[in-house]
Amino acid sequence: MSKTVVPVAVLIPARDYGQYIREALESLAAQTVLPAEVLVIDDGSIDDSPQRIAEAIDALPDLPLRVVRHERPRGFVASLIEGTALTNAELIAHVDADDRVLPRYLESLVEALDAHPNAGYAYPRVRLFGSETGVVLSGPFNAARLVYDGNYIPHIGIIRRSAYEATRGYRDLPSRA
């Protein structure tokens, strides 16, 4: 039985994440619904990322995966902007190359946006793994919290293209990190 395809383009910016990229792609292939496309933007990797991505393409034939590779790094935000421009999907997800998503990630976030047609962005709880563990409690959207506490919303969400365009998209802003 084939899986339902949802109108989501998943963008995966990657630079030197060869050791993780396969797991990220496998977690997308294991979704209860499949994205319309997965676009990996390899931003000048000098590790084995290109080989690992090629292996994943062969191993995951049902995942609608394509790759854009740059010889020189252009930056994280530039990769997201390029990926968004290269797809026509109504919904755009951003998953990092070292993220693993649970099987209902796409299904639950698409359902959330369907249930709230005026919402521009849906985001999940984030479960940490590796050297850090636990669940990050981000809570519901609160504009005042964004202004006074900074961004607390996980980036691993889904945005409507209309919201992306209305907000002028991704911008390279300074961080407190």
N, C-alpha and C positions, 0 to 999 in steps of 0.2 A: 504494500500500500504506500503510495507516494504522499509526502507531507504537503500541507497547505503552504503556499508562498504568500508572505505579507509584503506590502509595498515599502520595504525598508532597505536602505543602503547602509551597510555597516562599513565605517571608515576605520582603518587600523594604521595609524602612523607608526613607523618602526625605524629605528636606527640602532643597529648592533644588539638586537634582541633575539638572535638566532636560537639561543637556548630555551626561549619561552614561546616563540611564535606558533609552533606546532600545537601546543596545548590550547592556546587561544583559539586557533582555527578549529580544532577538534571540538571545543565547547560550543562553537557556533554551528558546526555540523550536527551536533547532538540536540539542537533546539526542537521543541515540539512543533514549531512552525519554522519554515526556512525564510531567510531574507531574500529579497529579489536579487541582491548582489552584495558581495563582500569585496572591498577595494583596499588592498594593502599598498600603502605609499612608503616604499623603502627609501628613506632619506639619506642615501650615501653610506650605507652600512659597509664596514670593513671587516666584519666577522663573517661567519658562515650563514648569515641570514638568507642570502639569495638561494643557496643550496637547500636550506631547510624549508623555505617557502616552496621551491620547486617540488620537493618531496611531498609536501602537504597537498599540493595540487594533484599529484598522481594518486595519493592515498585517499583523498576526499572528493571523488568525482561528482558527487551530488551537490557539493557546495559551489554556488556560482561565484567563483573567485577569479579576480584579475589583479594584476600587479603593475604598479608604476614604479620604476626605479630611477633614481637620480644618482649620478656618480659623485656629486658633491652635496653635502648637507645644505639644506635651505632653511631648516627650522621646523619645529613642531607645528606652530600655527600656520605657516605656509603650507604644510602638508595637509592640514585639515581644510584649509580654504581650497586648495587644488582638488582634493577628493570630493568636496561638495560640488565644485564646478563640473566635475567629470561624471556626475550622476544626475538623473532627472527624478529620482525617487521623491515622493511626497514626504516621507519620514526618513530622517538621517540619524543613525546611531554612531556613537564614538566609543570604540573599545580599544584600550591600549594593548600593545603586543604582549604584555606580561599579565594580562587579565584573563581570568577564566569566568565564564558566565554560566549560571545554572540553567537547566533545560527549559524553564519557562520564562527566561529573561525577555525575549522578544514578545512572546505571546502576552505576558502580563502587562508590559508597558504599552503595547498597541491597544489592548483592552482598556487600559486606563485613559489613553487619549480618546478612544472611541466613546467612552462614558462621559468625557468632559470635552466637548467640541471646542470650547473657548480656551482650553489650556494649550500652551505652546510647547511645553516640555514635560516629560515624565521621567522620573529617576527612581532607581531601586535602592534598597538598603545595600550596603557594601559589606561583604564578609572578607576579612583579612586572612591571608594564609602566608606561610613561610616564616620569616623571623618575627612577624607580628600576627596575632590572632585576635578573633573577636568580631563583633558586628559594629559598624560605625552607625551611630544613631544621628541621622541628619535632620529628621523631623519634617513637618510640612513647610511649604513655602511661606516665607515671611520677609517682605521687602525691607522692613526696618532692620531685621537681623542681618540682611545682606549689607546694608549701608553701614551699620555700626560694628558688626563682628567680622565682616568680610565674607567671602564665599564659603558656604558650608554645604553646598549642593554637589553631590557626586557628578563628575563629568561623564560617567558611563551611563548616559541616558539616551533618550530619543527626543529629537526636536522636530517640530513640523517645519518644512521648508518655508512656509509662509512666515513663521515666527523668526526663522533665521534671517530671511530677507528683510523683514520689518526692523530688525535690530542691527542691521549692517553686518551681521555675521561675526565670525571670530576676529578678535583683535589681540595683538601681542601686548599685553599689559604687564607692568612690573608686579612682582609678587613679594610677599613678606617672607618667603622661605629662606 
